[in-house]
Amino acid sequence: MTEAALFGALAGLGVFLLIRALFPARPGLVARLVALDAAREGGETPRMRIVTPDEKVSALRQGLGERLARFYATRGWEVRSIRADLLLLGRSFEGFLATKALLALSGLLIFPVLVAWVFLMGWGFSPHVPLWSAVLAAAVFFFLPDLQVRKDAAVRRRDFRHAVGAFLDLVAMNLAGGRGVPEALMMAVAVSDDGNWAMARIREALGNARIVGITPWQALGRLGDEINVDELRDLSAALGLVADDGAKVRASLTARAATLRRRELAEIEGQAGERSQSMLVAQLLLCAGFVVFLSFPAAMKMLGV
């Protein structure tokens, strides 16, 4: 029965791959709309990104990732949150997809290992448990990169907001000194070195604004959209008011920076409180274990055991 099921599954997979090869999938609705928008704007390529990934991907992973990215595009799976997290971390979407696929494949390799182990232990050969264990391991390995990326991106986004607060203060100081908006933005990022990765990202976005053909504050807005940082979008809107309507937003930028610092301080205090509670629980458990250790011999003697 098991051999027949496996043979049927392999035959069905072969027929499915043959049909997909003879009749390839058509582009999804989202891909068609993106192509239509690009044609209306007079270009055949999507909008140039402000930031580019820093990750170096091997040729094998790059090829596999590009195929998976095209598959995602034809299905209309945008996964914007993951893309924003990857751009913030400096990783490529193709390399991320290739990592997920390779990890899932490595999870399936557990099947022959478990089969060999069961056979050597002499417990009787039954492929059901090893097969489902391998499938479960492949599913877990497939979603592990998503969890790791979200965790790392949350830490980096918090650090980026801290840098944005300092950037707002610097921009406000330069505007108070009589500089224009473009000069104030460039002077604000010029004071930091290359070790500050957040300022380096902002500097890269401002430098690429000339290549893309947009204003610096629009570049900041695009950067906020790409890495999902609301503070950059708000800053772009505020600086746009200065450039278009001549609004005085120096005090507003200073207030925004103070608000960011207060929120960051509240988050730090909350994390410190959580860690203090964790330490208190650990101490209570340790005390409870010590009390049990001391009272156990007396309790056993009283019970006559």
Solvent accessible surface area in square Angstrom, and as a share of the most:
residue,aa,sasa,rsa
1,M,205,0.91
2,T,38,0.22
3,E,145,0.65
4,A,68,0.53
5,A,61,0.47
6,L,74,0.37
7,F,148,0.62
8,G,41,0.39
9,A,66,0.51
10,L,124,0.62
11,A,48,0.37
12,G,41,0.39
13,L,97,0.48
14,G,38,0.37
15,V,85,0.49
16,F,106,0.44
17,L,102,0.51
18,L,106,0.53
19,I,90,0.46
20,R,81,0.29
21,A,79,0.61
22,L,116,0.57
23,F,144,0.60
24,P,102,0.64
25,A,43,0.34
26,R,195,0.71
27,P,67,0.42
28,G,17,0.16
29,L,129,0.64
30,V,51,0.29
31,A,30,0.23
32,R,129,0.47
33,L,90,0.45
34,V,78,0.45
35,A,63,0.49
36,L,82,0.41
37,D,73,0.38
38,A,13,0.10
39,A,69,0.54
40,R,183,0.67
41,E,150,0.67
42,G,72,0.69
43,G,30,0.29
44,E,173,0.78
45,T,106,0.61
46,P,102,0.64
47,R,144,0.53
48,M,112,0.50
49,R,99,0.36
50,I,0,0.00
51,V,0,0.00
52,T,75,0.44
53,P,56,0.35
54,D,97,0.50
55,E,58,0.26
56,K,187,0.79
57,V,35,0.20
58,S,62,0.40
59,A,93,0.72
60,L,136,0.68
61,R,62,0.23
62,Q,61,0.27
63,G,23,0.22
64,L,48,0.24
65,G,0,0.00
66,E,69,0.31
67,R,148,0.54
68,L,45,0.23
69,A,17,0.13
70,R,144,0.52
71,F,76,0.32
72,Y,32,0.12
73,A,51,0.39
74,T,37,0.21
75,R,84,0.31
76,G,20,0.19
77,W,123,0.43
78,E,60,0.27
79,V,57,0.32
80,R,178,0.65
81,S,52,0.34
82,I,7,0.04
83,R,68,0.25
84,A,8,0.06
85,D,10,0.05
86,L,2,0.01
87,L,12,0.06
88,L,0,0.00
89,L,26,0.13
90,G,4,0.04
91,R,84,0.31
92,S,13,0.08
93,F,18,0.07
94,E,47,0.21
95,G,1,0.01
96,F,16,0.07
97,L,5,0.02
98,A,0,0.00
99,T,43,0.25
100,K,8,0.03
101,A,29,0.23
102,L,68,0.34
103,L,62,0.31
104,A,20,0.15
105,L,102,0.51
106,S,45,0.29
107,G,0,0.00
108,L,82,0.41
109,L,108,0.54
110,I,53,0.27
111,F,58,0.24
112,P,71,0.45
113,V,99,0.57
114,L,45,0.22
115,V,27,0.16
116,A,51,0.40
117,W,125,0.44
118,V,25,0.14
119,F,145,0.60
120,L,143,0.71
121,M,96,0.43
122,G,62,0.59
123,W,156,0.55
124,G,49,0.47
125,F,122,0.51
126,S,55,0.35
127,P,18,0.11
128,H,95,0.42
129,V,109,0.63
130,P,5,0.03
131,L,60,0.30
132,W,168,0.59
133,S,40,0.26
134,A,1,0.00
135,V,64,0.37
136,L,119,0.59
137,A,17,0.13
138,A,11,0.08
139,A,45,0.35
140,V,74,0.42
141,F,62,0.26
142,F,65,0.27
143,F,119,0.49
144,L,78,0.39
145,P,13,0.08
146,D,24,0.13
147,L,115,0.57
148,Q,92,0.41
149,V,2,0.01
150,R,113,0.41
151,K,139,0.59
152,D,37,0.19
153,A,0,0.00
154,A,54,0.42
155,V,69,0.39
156,R,71,0.26
157,R,28,0.10
158,R,77,0.28
159,D,66,0.34
160,F,0,0.00
161,R,70,0.26
162,H,105,0.47
163,A,9,0.07
164,V,0,0.00
165,G,2,0.02
166,A,47,0.36
167,F,0,0.00
168,L,3,0.02
169,D,34,0.18
170,L,43,0.21
171,V,0,0.00
172,A,6,0.04
173,M,131,0.58
174,N,18,0.09
175,L,31,0.15
176,A,59,0.46
177,G,61,0.58
178,G,68,0.65
179,R,106,0.39
180,G,35,0.34
181,V,11,0.06
182,P,53,0.34
183,E,94,0.42
184,A,0,0.00
185,L,0,0.00
186,M,71,0.32
187,M,82,0.37
188,A,1,0.00
189,V,1,0.01
190,A,67,0.52
191,V,99,0.57
192,S,27,0.18
193,D,101,0.52
194,D,120,0.62
195,G,69,0.67
196,N,56,0.29
197,W,66,0.23
198,A,3,0.02
199,M,6,0.03
200,A,31,0.24
201,R,14,0.05
202,I,0,0.00
203,R,64,0.23
204,E,57,0.26
205,A,0,0.00
206,L,6,0.03
207,G,36,0.34
208,N,33,0.17
209,A,1,0.01
210,R,209,0.76
211,I,126,0.64
212,V,36,0.21
213,G,63,0.61
214,I,36,0.18
215,T,46,0.27
216,P,27,0.17
217,W,36,0.13
218,Q,90,0.40
219,A,0,0.00
220,L,0,0.00
221,G,11,0.10
222,R,42,0.15
223,L,0,0.00
224,G,0,0.00
225,D,75,0.39
226,E,14,0.06
227,I,0,0.00
228,N,70,0.36
229,V,0,0.00
230,D,73,0.38
231,E,21,0.09
232,L,0,0.00
233,R,77,0.28
234,D,65,0.34
235,L,1,0.00
236,S,16,0.11
237,A,66,0.51
238,A,5,0.04
239,L,0,0.00
240,G,12,0.11
241,L,90,0.45
242,V,28,0.16
243,A,45,0.35
244,D,114,0.59
245,D,109,0.57
246,G,48,0.46
247,A,36,0.28
248,K,192,0.81
249,V,15,0.09
250,R,124,0.45
251,A,78,0.61
252,S,43,0.28
253,L,0,0.00
254,T,63,0.36
255,A,57,0.44
256,R,85,0.31
257,A,0,0.00
258,A,27,0.21
259,T,71,0.41
260,L,17,0.09
261,R,109,0.40
262,R,150,0.55
263,R,105,0.38
264,E,39,0.18
265,L,101,0.50
266,A,59,0.46
267,E,73,0.33
268,I,90,0.46
269,E,106,0.48
270,G,38,0.36
271,Q,61,0.27
272,A,52,0.41
273,G,34,0.33
274,E,119,0.54
275,R,172,0.63
276,S,69,0.45
277,Q,110,0.49
278,S,69,0.45
279,M,116,0.52
280,L,88,0.44
281,V,81,0.47
282,A,52,0.40
283,Q,97,0.43
284,L,107,0.53
285,L,124,0.62
286,L,136,0.67
287,C,77,0.46
288,A,52,0.40
289,G,43,0.41
290,F,121,0.51
291,V,92,0.53
292,V,94,0.54
293,F,147,0.61
294,L,105,0.52
295,S,55,0.36
296,F,114,0.47
297,P,84,0.53
298,A,57,0.44
299,A,40,0.31
300,M,56,0.25
301,K,171,0.73
302,M,168,0.75
303,L,128,0.64
304,G,68,0.65
305,V,139,0.80
